[in-house]
Amino acid sequence: MTSASSSSTHSDPAANSFQVDLRGLVDLLSHHLYSSPRVYVRELLQNAVDAVTARQALDPEAEIRIRLSASAGRVTIEDSGIGLTAAEAHSLLATIGRSSKRGGDHGLETTRREFLGQFGIGLLACFVVARQIRVITRSARDPRAAPVEWLATDDGSYTVRELPDETRREPGTTVILQARPGAEEWTVPAKVEQLARDYGSLLPYDITFTEGEREGGEAGEPRGITDRPAVWDRPFPTPAARRVALAGHCSQLFGFTPLDSIDLDLPVAGVRGVAYVLPEPTSPAHRAGHRVHLKGMLLTDHADNLLPDWAFFVRAVIDTDTLRPTASRENLYDDETLSAVREALGARVRAWLAELAASEPERLAAFLSVHHLGVKSLARHDAELLGLMLPWLPFETSEGSMSLQEFTAAHTEIHFTRTVEEFRQIAPIAAAHGLGVINAGYTYDADLLALLPAVRPDLKVMELDAGAVTERLDPVPTSAELALAPFLSTARTRLEAQGCDVVLRAFQPVSVPALYLDDRQARQERDRTAALDSADSLWSGILGALRGSAPRARLVLNHNNPLIRRISALPDEALTGTAVESLYGQALLMSQRPLRPADSTLLNRAFLGLLEWATHSTDSPEGQK
């Protein structure tokens, strides 16, 4: 796009036309480039800040002043900046593709690298809310130049004229916006002040806001907009006082009181800020919006590419002078610089976790009590995070809920169950007999335990199998087992059809009469057998050939339990078999495994058999025992 046609610079106004479709440009800005008309306040502030920065470079002793005011339908900003001549107003304000922030003679390229001025849009962005923009300016570079008025409307026309000297005695610029129909809400004083504080609280110059100022009228008391230095850069008498101040800042900014705060200080990258730890669990898939200021001006409050994905548990606010904005200046451009900064900020969060692990385990435990599920999810795919956090992540174990570091101090051989139900059944028995078992039935736990040997090669991790549990239970004296041989033979015969062996052991707690144990191999063998029963002759031959010495499920009878002793002493073999089937069914139900049709049939048969015996045993005193 080219500049507008030239115009005379004497006091008589001359009509000129933009060499762009201004209405089309405004539509582009408001509907496609910017997420909201609110950005016009940012552009007003940015232009004023750039102007006073240039004025200071020209005259370090110059007074710095930026004043913003608003009344219904009207917004005014006045600065004591560098100002413009009439020729500059023609070539810079009305030309898309040019900017007063460019060029060596203006000296602002080093102070406003990558800001919107680079894209040549500048003041025209204010047309998202204004029907008319009036600029009154006087150049500090040319003291003899008269004040200039640049007046533009949203129909695509503008005028430039010189004004009498008394119109503006000092260098600087005043911009006055008149709201267009339908945009008045964006010029309400309370809204303008709130937007100015939101965008400009960290800007390097004092900015004031006045409500109700009108030409020749009374204005309210000016209120400060800026709040410097940033809370993370302020001195505090004690670390505790600083934590309280940061917590208050987080509550005001993000609406929550953080679990903790993490300093994000990267001087080499020109980044300063703080990350606040969320007090409630959040999904790792949720991309948090971080708040980014660029040289003090708010760029965005929803930057989702500032921190690594694994740092989902924090919300950050930073100020930077190195990161690059997108064209709309509403997010960060994802380039190599941002990638390096993201990695460095992630290292700061990791360092915080490492420090907690090393010196403040209570605070780490408080953090993990909230965010352990998300940390577990990401640790599966992040080797560094896995190595850092795995020893501290909480697991449900046969000795209670504890970290792996605590659990592995007592157990170098770790067994785990894949279902919560299996763990609940075996945990009391495992604890009583010194078997270390972890419940891996919860989300991500089995995956993490599979990775544990890579972090701790000295540990042996295996899925719990029936043999491992049986070996830990106390054997019954040989004489006692021989005495019960007929009973055990009957029990094994009755459960042969279920693919279940029967063993006798003495274990705690005494209240458990029988324990049903199986493992993955045993379950696979049962599934193979079920498939064999329903297969045709061809598949029966193939599946039969696969039969091997795979372990079977086990019903472990507790010799310490009085009920088992009474059942083993029954003289009626049929009743003994029914009682054994009942024990099998009860143990199977306690394990909460899915019942096969054969299991359901057995349970019904055992239940009805016991009812039959109970209702027809009055003639047998022995049967009443």
SEBAKOL-279747 format. One record per residue (C-alpha): x, y, z. Coordinates in steps of 0.02 Angstrom, whole numbers, plus 50000, padded with zeros to 5 digits. Each point is the difference from the previous one (the first is absolute). Layout:
// SEBAKOL-279747
XYZ/...
END
This chain:
// SEBAKOL-279747
500005000050000/500625017549961/499915016450092/498585012449980/500125014249876/500905015550060/499075014950069/500415018150038/500605003650176/499335017850019/498595004550118/498594996749875/499414982050011/500104989749843/499034983849976/501024984449963/499564981849977/500784984450073/500694988549868/499194985150085/498214994850030/499895006150180/498334991750032/500744983649940/501515002950110/498945003250153/499024984049966/501644990649982/500645007050165/498434997350101/499454983149933/501584991249946/501585007450076/499435004750175/499004989250118/499115015050075/499815019049974/500825002050172/501715000649914/499735018149949/500495005450177/501624990449982/500395009049837/499675017150077/501144995850147/501344992549889/500075015049884/500165011650151/501364989450080/500994999249838/499835018849978/500675004350174/501394987249980/500565008849841/499865016950088/501134994050140/501284994049873/499985017349923/499925009750164/500384989950159/499445014850107/498285001349920/498484998150114/499104983649972/498115000350006/498634988149940/498205003950045/498494989649951/498205005750023/498274994349948/498205005250000/498534991549916/500384998849815/501705008450011/501774994650047/501525011550009/501844996450028/501325013650014/501894997850007/501565010750006/500874989549869/500955003249840/498515006549900/499805001549811/500155013349867/498675002349866/501024990449873/500254985750122/498134999650037/499684997849814/501284986449972/499864990650163/498255001050072/499054996949839/501144987549914/499854981450020/501744992349996/500935014750077/500355003350184/500725013850106/500814986350101/501204996149856/501565008049937/501605006050078/499495018250020/498544995150112/501064988350104/498604988550056/500464984049909/501014994350150/498615003950123/498524993249903/500644985149904/498604988649942/498565011050062/498485003649893/500825015349922/501044987849900/498434995149908/499565017949955/498264999750078/500305011650148/498685012650043/498784993249871/499664985550118/498955012350101/498704999849863/499364983750074/499045011250123/500145017749928/499045008949864/501225014550010/501815001850057/500715017150035/501865002350030/500755016450059/501904999250001/501555010850008/501744994049954/501435000650125/501274997749859/499485015949911/499605013650131/499525012349861/498664988849929/498205004750042/498804988050087/499104988449880/498264992649999/499724983349913/498154995849988/499374983649927/498314991749988/499504982149969/499345004349826/501804999749938/500445018549998/501165010950103/500595018050009/501625007650061/500175018250050/501165011150098/499275008050157/500385016350089/501544999350111/499015002150160/498994984249962/501434989650069/501535008750074/501004984750049/500554985249895/498924984550011/498404992649934/498174999350048/498884986649923/498115001650013/498844985849949/498145002049968/499094983450016/499074993349851/498214993950022/499954983150084/501725001950081/499565012150141/500204986450132/501884999949965/500165018550045/499094999350167/501245007550128/499994984750115/500334988549853/501415010949932/500835001150170/499874981250026/500754996649829/501395012650029/500464991750165/499924982949921/501135004649855/501125013150078/500314995850183/501834995649967/500425013749874/501605009550040/499195017450015/498715007150120/498305000449916/498465008050076/498164998049962/498675013350023/498144997249986/498835012449917/501265011849924/499265010749862/500615015049903/499825015050114/499174989550135/500434993450171/500944983850018/500034987750142/501524996150106/501364991249900/500374982150053/501594990549968/499934985849875/501744992750016/500544989250147/501884997949995/501094991150035/499164983449967/499574990750161/501334986749965/501355013749991/499525009250160/501034998750159/499164992050151/500594998950180/499864981050007/499714985349882/498334997050086/499455017849963/500474997549818/499004983949990/498485008850071/500175014249875/500184988049854/498494990150059/498985016050004/500615004749827/499504982849933/498285001250080/499715017049922/500684995049830/499414982149977/498664998050134/500804986350105/501184998750148/501524990149942/500764985050085/501705007849969/500915012149886/501524997149889/501165014249947/500295000649812/501595010449983/500974998749836/501085015849988/500904994049842/498334997849913/499275016150070/498634990850094/499385003350177/498444993450081/499204986950110/499034983849979/498574996250119/499594981950045/498164995949979/499114994850161/498804988149913/500314985049885/499985003749815/500124989249846/501714999149915/499055001949836/499405017250054/501155013449927/500125013550132/499985018349949/501535009450059/500135018850015/501395008249899/500555018250004/501145006349862/501095014350063/498675003550132/498514999749881/498804985450020/500134989249845/498814986050048/499244991450150/499764983549909/501724995449932/499944981049991/501744997349929/501055008650133/500344984650110/500234981649958/498424989649991/500514990350154/499945016050106/498094999549993/499875003050187/500575018349997/499395016649934/501405012149959/500165018849981/501595007349925/500725015849925/501224998349855/500895010749874/500634986149886/498534989149950/499135003749837/498135003549985/498834994249863/499315012849877/498525003850113/501145001650152/498824988450092/501134984950015/501814994549987/500794995149835/500644982150017/501785001749939/501714993850057/500135013650132/498354995150080/500504981749992/501615003850096/499075010750127/498674986550022/501354987150036/500875011650123/498375004050091/499624981450008/501714997550080/499535012850134/498404990450040/500994983750008/501285008250113/498585005150116/499394982050006/501764993750033/500245012650140/498384994650082/500504981849985/501705003450077/499565011850142/498125002150022/499144983149980/498445006450091/499715013349868/500354987349862/498744988250079/498715014050004/500315003349816/499904981749950/498424997350102/499165011749877/500914997049835/500664982250011/498844993349865/500565013049873/501834997750046/499814981249979/499225002449830/501425010649934/501404990550087/499594985049889/500655009649850/501285011750079/501554990650059/500705014750095/498375003350091/499854981450034/501714999150081/499655015550102/498264996150063/499794981150000/500804997350172/498775012550075/498384995449913/498704992350117/499414982149974/498794988950093/501014985750073/499754985250115/500775010950137/498895015149968/500125015149886/501815005449981/501315005649875/501044987549904/501535006450091/499244994850167/499344983649932/501614994549914/500995003350159/499164984350068/499734990149839/501214997149857/498794987549923/498385008649954/498414990949951/498505009149927/498204996049960/499145006549844/498305002350080/499445009150155/498894985350050/501434987649994/501075011650105/498645002550130/499834981250022/501864996350013/500645015650092/499594994550180/500764982949972/501535007049911/500305012550140/499884986450132/501294989249912/501255013349946/499574999949814/500195017149918/498535003249885/499505016049908/498285003449932/500265003849815/498154999949963/499925018949996/500315010449845/501825000649941/500694990050148/500364983949904/500925009849864/501075009050129/500454984150092/500554992449835/501215014649981/500644999050179/501464988049963/500705012649875/500125012750142/500464987450137/500904985049921/500204992350173/498134997050013/499054985149933/498225003849946/498794986249954/498144997149989/499324990750150/499774981449964/499174986450100/501644990950031/500855015150078/498595002350124/499864981650041/501874998950035/499865013850129/498604991450096/500474988350142/499994981649952/498954987950101/500954986550095/500214984449894/499064989250125/498505011749997/499985000749811/500094981049988/498554998650122/498985011449887/500484991349838/498254992749969/499215017150025/501255008449881/499724986349871/498125003150006/500275018849985/501164998449850/498824988149912/498535011950024/500975015049931/500904991249859/498645005249879/500315018250047/501854998749957/500445003550181/501254991250114/499784998850188/501415002650125/500035000750189/500955013650090/499965009050167/499875018749986/499375016050076/498725007050026/499164984850075/498295006849952/500334996449814/499524981749966/500584999249820/500965010549876/499784999249812/501625003349907/500385000849817/501135009849883/500065005049819/500634983049942/498644991150097/498675011249926/500694997049825/499924981250031/498185001450055/499585010249845/500884987149891/499024986050083/498365009349976/500425002749817/500444981549983/498304994950068/499075010449871/501164997449850/499734988449852/501104984949971/501355009449904/500205013650131/499854987150140/501534991449931/500985016249985/499525006250173/500284982950076/501775000149930/500315016450092/499624991950168/501555000750107/500495001350179/499255017350023/499585003650183/498214998450054/498985010250122/500124994650182/498784999250142/501075001750156/499124993050153/500485007750167/500414986350126/499935013050139/498165003449965/498764990250110/498754998149859/501284991249890/500404987950141/498154995950025/499724997549813/501534988849987/499274989150139/498304997149916/499654981549975/498855002749850/501075001349841/498575007849900/499735013350133/501885003250007/500015002649812/498545012250010/500875009550140/501615001249898/499015006749851/499235013050116/501725005150062/500585001649819/498495010649956/500225011350152/501865002549964/499625003449817/498715013150046/501205008050122/501275001849860/498665009149898/500544991649839/498754997549859/499054983650018/500044987549858/498414990249962/500794984850083/500355010250156/498205006150009/499384982349980/501134994150140/499445014050117/498164995949970/500314981450027/500985003050161/498705011950069/498564988449963/500994985250067/500295008650166/498165004650012/499524982249962/501174993550134/499425013050129/498164996049975/500194981049998/501294997450135/498884999250152/500204981250006/501895001750005/500665008450157/501725000449921/499325010149856/499495013950117/501785003950045/
END
